[in-house]
Amino acid sequence: MTADERGRPRTLADKVWESHVIRSADGEPDLLFVDLHLVHEVTSPQAFDGLRLAGRRVRRPDLTVATADHNVPTVDIDAPIADPISARQLEVLATNCAEFGITCYPMGHANQGIVHVIGPELGLTQPGMTVVCGDSHTSTHGAFGALAFGIGTSEVEHVLATQSLPQWRPATMAVNVDGELAAGVTPKDVVLAVIGLIGTGGGAGHVIEYRGSTIRSLSMEGRMTVCNMSIEGGARAGMVAPDEKTFAFLEGREQSPKGSEWEEALAYWRTLPTDDGATFDKEVDLDGGRLTPHVTWGTNPGHVVPLDGVVPDPDSFEGAENRDAAARALAYMGLQAGTPIREIAVDTVFLGSCTNSRIEDLRAAAAVLEGRHVREGLRALAVPGSRRVKVQAEAEGLDKVFRAAGFEWREPGCSMCLAMNPDKLAPGERCASTSNRNFEGRQGRGGRTHLVSPAVAAATAVAGRFATPGELDG
Amino acid sequence: MKPVVVITGRAVPLDRSDVDTDQIIHADWLKRVERTGFGAGLFGEWRDDRDFVLNDPRFVGATILIAGHNFGIGSSREHAVWALMDYGFEAVVASAFGDIFRNNSINQGLVPVQVTPEIERALMSAVTDDPSLEITIDVARGTVEAPAAGISSTFPLHEFTRERLVNGWDEVGLTLRHESDIDVFEQGRPAWMPVAG
């Protein structure tokens, strides 16, 4: 499983792709087998309806796992859900899963959480697998060396019915990040810088492989943060080659292979990394050693600058379309060109989402908040990514740190990342958010989102304006 | 899926780049479990602005959307496609599309017409200048034409995709012809691979 029969060196993406082709024919997309299909309440109801209409079954309920995440409230989860439409959608998920024999982790279940947090924590996400979900942040699972990508509801229906998906083979792109990250620079800053470099469409049509010493130095949680935001750079999938960190993370998890099967799996996983001499269709280099904390200023994740910087001048952009977009973004965000990022005050801080709600993210924020308090009048939410993350954080006493600092400590879910539940910004409210999208209205109508790392989110909550942890002591 | 061969109609110029699917249909609408009725939420927050192009009576009844670069980025929500089609759009013309949005469009029969930035700009100005301009998109031939404005171009589609669109083929049905291949593949999967529960 290194070079192919003809001795051609292959990339990680090539290997995973080629080992999942059920059928290949000239002029047709490859039919790929799907090893794991993750399902949530928002993009699945119409797919189940489609199955019923056509009288079809779920081919592999044993390779399908569902959870409730997008809609769930993060307070009072023992009480009936106030929003009847949300309540109905969650009910429909439970009914569909029961009807088609699919394992489902509803609100309150010990395994419930954001779909991209629970897959890895249960050991369901493993190297070399194909993973799909009706959610664009499925790219998260690529951190394990899986080929994982988001799909639409028609494709969800297709996977439910056939456990496969016809796909045109994407091009490959290497994002090489080398050098040691400076203190206070996090995986979130790495991926924000990558998106700033390639733009929102730079990865379109490509699978990204994140490579280089900076990426190797990241923990599994950090790699998940990086792969998670691949879609914000236009790439449906982002991957990191599996290594000892990957294996250590997986060993002993419920769904990880055990005993001789572990050895067998391990031997296979070690064949997956990109071969020496394999080429990519596109390569981008970034100096990890020179990175600093980043903050978005506009209305897409490519609108990003170092925290040390200023709000850019729309006139500095190339092309009328980009200048218009920047001017419109500044108007929406209520910002003036030239304003230092550090002088921008925020109303709300959101720590959570499939990008940054894992135990390490909570630890990083709590380390900043220990012995400090959020700025008076500022609203701060900490929303763990899953029930397990919440339980672990509480065992480590992190909930006490958050509460003492003035954060609200919530139940797991997607929460204010997309504001489908009651956690929303009010019009004009400005938020430092550890989530993945600063689109207009994403966190609530008229809300203004700035994407940051957990460490910057915590420091910003204390300072009341954008800040790094390092400057709080000054 | 309804077959789509030739689309002839007027267009709306949405001169914005990087239009994400959150703008096409807001997450509030995603709580619904139905597949219909999303047109009312299309570009919801932008439509509250009286000057937004969709509110311009000259563009009422248009069936083609001319959009800026990178249309349909972000979320995988197929609801964005349902909203565009429910509103009455049959095709979107842009110089680049989000990958997931493009797939969702094809799966629903909304034609993603990818043209060069020059053609995108030319169509955008032609339609802005003359809202009554008639545009013809021929899926079978892979062409987009606005004869009155002297614009004519081709757009790429895989032959397989073109066949699917013009015949309205359901992809699940196509795949199920190869069910025995899936059976064979499943036999060869290692026993240690994870299962649910």
Interface residues (C-beta under 8 A of the other chain):
Chain A: I22 R23 G27 E28 P29 L31 F33 D35 L36 V42 T43 P45 Q46 D49 A54 R56 R59 P61 D62 L63 T64 V65 H70 N71 D83 I85 S86 R88 Q89 V92 I102 T103 G123 L124 Q126 M129 G134 D135 S136 G150 I151 G152 T153 S154 E155 E157 H158 A161 T162 Q163 S164 P166 W168 T200 G201 A204 G205 I231 E232 G234 A235 R236 Q255 S256 P257 E261 W262 E264 A265 Y268 N300 G302 E321 N322 D324 A325 R328 L418 A419 M420 R437 F439 E440 G441 R442 R445
Chain B: D15 R16 S17 D18 D20 D22 Q23 H26 A27 D28 L30 K31 R32 V33 E34 R35 E45 G68 H69 N70 I73 G74 S75 S76 R77 E78 H79 V81 A96 F97 G98 D99 I100 N103 N104 N107 Q108 H158 E159 F160 E171 V172 L174 T175 L176 H178 E179 D181 I182 V184 F185 E186 R189 P190 A191 W192 M193 P194 V195 A196 G197
